Amino acid sequence: MINFNSRQRSFSAQIKKLIGFRPGKLNLYELALIPPSSSQTPGEILLNNERLEYLGDAVLETIITDYLFKKYSDKDEGFLTKARSQLVNRVSLNKTGKILELASYIKPPVNNNRHAKNYLGNSLEAIIGAIYLDRGFRYARKFVCSKIIEPYSETELNSQIFSDFKSRLIEWGQKNKKDISFKTSAEDNKDNIVIFHTELYINKELTSRGNGKTKKESEQKASENAMLIVVKGEE
């Protein structure tokens, strides 16, 4: 049995609160909480969380890929790739790091470089790497699911995944000098629930349709359907 001193016991309790279970190798978590801009240098050895971040990034991507593959069994590779990129981008990871109050655990960055800009998201990945080395893949997956995926409601998760179809289509239209327009109407279904119907036009030609419980959702669905047509047409 490992005997911790008072400082180690305090740090162990903090990490347990953060990750949801008792840590084993505290040195891994201590290293995970040192961003490059706050590197410690005992002798000539530079200590920071870059290597753990590298490992955690790969573990996180595997977990998210597995989750999406099982959740969206009817979707193709293109959709799954785009969905994964939405969940593991820097903005999303930095936001999760802020929600988990990682700033209170780690040494503040000392300069405004590329490391400092994303230090919360990077440190979150380093924590995942530390969990993987300390407790294995099962516990790393438990942490990712409970702290990164499950806090989203079904609506929020779908919104995050689908949020970029409209903007990406408009960007495609601007790049290829295509006029993109939407025409949306609403009607009550048999259960008196309002359903929105969107028609999407490219150069005034009807290209796709989409339905949803909100105007935004129906526009995103129509945009997704149009993107599939656009991509197929460019192959």
C-alpha atoms as one frame of an Amber mdcrd trajectory, in Angstrom:
protein
   0.000   0.000   0.000   1.315   3.445  -0.980   1.597   5.902   1.894   0.961
   9.483   0.717   2.063  12.560   2.636  -0.444  15.337   3.363   0.315  17.222
   0.116  -0.089  14.067  -1.951  -3.331  13.181  -0.174  -4.686  16.643  -0.889
  -3.665  16.438  -4.557  -5.110  12.915  -4.846  -8.444  14.189  -3.513  -8.414
  17.029  -6.061  -7.737  14.673  -8.951 -10.405  12.249  -7.755 -12.901  15.133
  -7.779 -11.808  16.045 -11.311 -11.773  12.605 -12.955 -14.427  10.826 -10.873
 -12.314   7.985  -9.450  -9.213   7.486  -7.331  -5.936   8.080  -9.206  -2.973
   5.746  -8.814   0.167   7.310 -10.276  -0.027  10.900  -9.076   3.121  11.911
 -10.951   1.269  11.438 -14.252  -1.447  13.890 -13.249   1.083  16.378 -11.901
   2.815  16.321 -15.280  -0.512  16.580 -17.140  -1.164  19.868 -15.356   2.031
  21.610 -16.514   1.440  23.409 -19.835   4.510  24.132 -22.028   4.378  27.828
 -21.132   4.859  26.849 -17.474   7.496  24.161 -18.046   9.561  23.104 -15.060
  13.262  22.378 -15.645  15.015  20.215 -13.043  18.617  20.147 -14.292  18.422
  20.000 -18.095  15.162  18.032 -18.370  12.176  20.089 -19.541   8.940  18.864
 -17.941   5.531  19.693 -19.409   2.385  17.939 -20.602   3.072  17.869 -24.368
   3.771  14.121 -24.558   0.700  13.269 -22.467  -1.350  15.644 -24.648  -0.141
  13.765 -27.745  -1.211  10.440 -26.239  -4.492  11.801 -24.888  -5.405  13.247
 -28.284  -5.128   9.779 -29.863  -7.064   8.091 -27.034  -9.808  10.743 -27.156
 -10.192  10.367 -30.917 -10.512   6.591 -30.592 -13.166   6.886 -27.872 -15.198
   9.496 -29.784 -14.912   7.453 -32.991 -16.194   4.329 -31.215 -19.051   6.296
 -29.602 -20.224   7.873 -32.882 -19.847   4.613 -34.822 -22.233   2.860 -32.431
 -24.638   5.773 -31.945 -25.078   6.640 -35.624 -25.139   3.176 -37.197 -26.935
   4.447 -40.311 -24.422   7.193 -41.162 -21.527   6.974 -43.620 -17.826   7.661
 -43.098 -18.074  11.276 -44.245 -20.715  12.111 -41.646 -18.848  10.324 -38.848
 -15.609  12.145 -39.673 -17.312  15.543 -39.650 -19.157  14.711 -36.425 -15.926
  13.668 -34.696 -14.170  16.860 -35.748 -16.958  18.905 -34.169 -16.609  17.146
 -30.817 -12.807  17.200 -30.527 -11.932  20.610 -31.976 -10.013  23.159 -29.903
 -13.043  25.358 -29.200 -15.038  22.421 -27.809 -12.154  21.082 -25.704 -11.284
  24.530 -24.337 -14.935  25.009 -23.362 -15.020  21.650 -21.568 -11.760  22.500
 -19.799 -13.339  25.733 -18.589 -16.473  23.931 -17.359 -14.271  21.469 -15.436
 -12.408  24.472 -13.951  -9.044  23.107 -15.074  -7.509  26.553 -14.604  -7.780
  26.038 -10.853  -5.735  22.829 -11.097  -2.906  23.913 -13.378  -0.138  26.447
 -13.218  -1.235  29.556 -15.222   0.493  30.093 -18.581   3.232  32.721 -18.406
   3.059  34.006 -21.978   0.573  34.437 -24.785   1.884  31.893 -27.290   0.091
  29.140 -29.217   0.364  26.802 -26.212  -1.151  29.343 -23.808  -4.089  30.044
 -26.141  -5.405  26.473 -25.942  -3.895  25.406 -22.642  -7.226  24.271 -21.164
  -8.064  21.950 -24.075  -4.485  20.725 -24.318  -4.371  19.992 -20.588  -7.682
  18.143 -20.861  -6.125  15.855 -23.475  -3.079  15.417 -21.236  -5.370  14.349
 -18.361  -6.912  11.731 -20.678  -3.415  10.518 -21.526  -2.567  10.294 -17.826
  -5.732   8.305 -17.084  -4.945   5.910 -19.925  -1.442   5.231 -18.590  -2.628
   5.065 -14.983  -5.872   3.081 -15.199  -6.196   1.903 -18.817  -8.580   2.450
 -21.723 -11.768   1.546 -19.830 -11.282   4.317 -17.275 -10.222   6.779 -19.980
 -13.478   6.014 -21.798 -15.428   6.420 -18.566 -13.928   9.888 -18.088 -14.537
  11.003 -21.692 -18.139   9.784 -21.673 -19.016  11.297 -18.306 -17.170  14.602
 -18.628 -17.143  15.359 -22.353 -20.026  13.518 -24.069 -22.803  12.949 -21.526
 -23.086  16.587 -20.335 -24.664  17.322 -23.732 -28.364  16.653 -24.065 -29.434
  14.771 -27.199 -30.540  18.055 -28.787 -27.301  19.850 -27.909 -25.161  16.994
 -29.171 -27.009  16.845 -32.473 -26.828  20.624 -32.753 -23.067  20.530 -32.233
 -22.625  17.811 -34.839 -24.868  19.347 -37.466 -24.057  22.981 -36.779 -21.628
  23.477 -39.624 -23.542  22.109 -42.632 -25.209  25.420 -43.505 -22.055  27.498
 -43.046 -19.979  24.996 -45.019 -22.501  25.006 -47.870 -22.549  28.803 -47.973
 -18.751  28.806 -47.958 -18.804  26.334 -50.862 -21.262  28.591 -52.703 -19.076
  31.662 -52.263 -16.010  29.764 -53.429 -17.768  28.416 -56.517 -19.872  31.545
 -57.204 -23.152  29.781 -56.462 -26.176  31.554 -54.993 -27.537  29.679 -51.927
 -31.052  30.490 -50.680 -33.570  28.933 -48.294 -37.365  28.922 -48.216 -38.888
  27.699 -44.943 -42.517  27.089 -43.981 -44.149  25.654 -40.858 -47.172  23.457
 -40.212 -48.768  21.552 -37.344 -48.664  17.782 -37.614 -51.379  15.425 -36.348
 -50.025  15.741 -32.793 -50.217  19.547 -32.973 -46.438  19.806 -33.044 -44.974
  22.451 -35.316 -42.753  21.004 -38.037 -40.586  23.213 -40.220 -39.972  22.404
 -43.889 -37.054  23.971 -45.752 -36.406  24.030 -49.474 -32.836  24.831 -50.465
 -32.043  26.429 -53.800 -28.699  26.640 -55.575 -28.764  29.277 -58.320 -32.563
  29.425 -57.877 -32.879  25.695 -58.643 -34.464  23.469 -55.988 -31.664  21.189
 -54.797 -32.760  19.620 -51.501 -35.319  19.627 -48.714 -35.108  19.252 -44.951
 -37.513  18.957 -42.005 -37.042  19.726 -38.326 -38.626  20.826 -35.087 -37.033
  24.269 -35.507 -36.291  26.456 -38.510 -32.567  26.095 -37.838 -32.784  22.303
 -37.681 -34.692  22.085 -40.961 -32.195  24.415 -42.685 -29.302  22.329 -41.385
 -30.923  19.125 -42.644 -31.547  20.649 -46.062 -27.923  21.846 -46.095 -26.678
  18.366 -45.154 -28.694  16.821 -47.988 -27.405  19.460 -50.413 -23.810  18.822
 -49.333 -24.221  15.136 -50.179 -25.406  16.097 -53.661 -22.624  18.656 -54.100
 -19.906  16.235 -52.982 -21.267  13.462 -55.219 -21.380  15.857 -58.162 -17.719
  16.793 -57.690 -16.424  13.209 -57.488
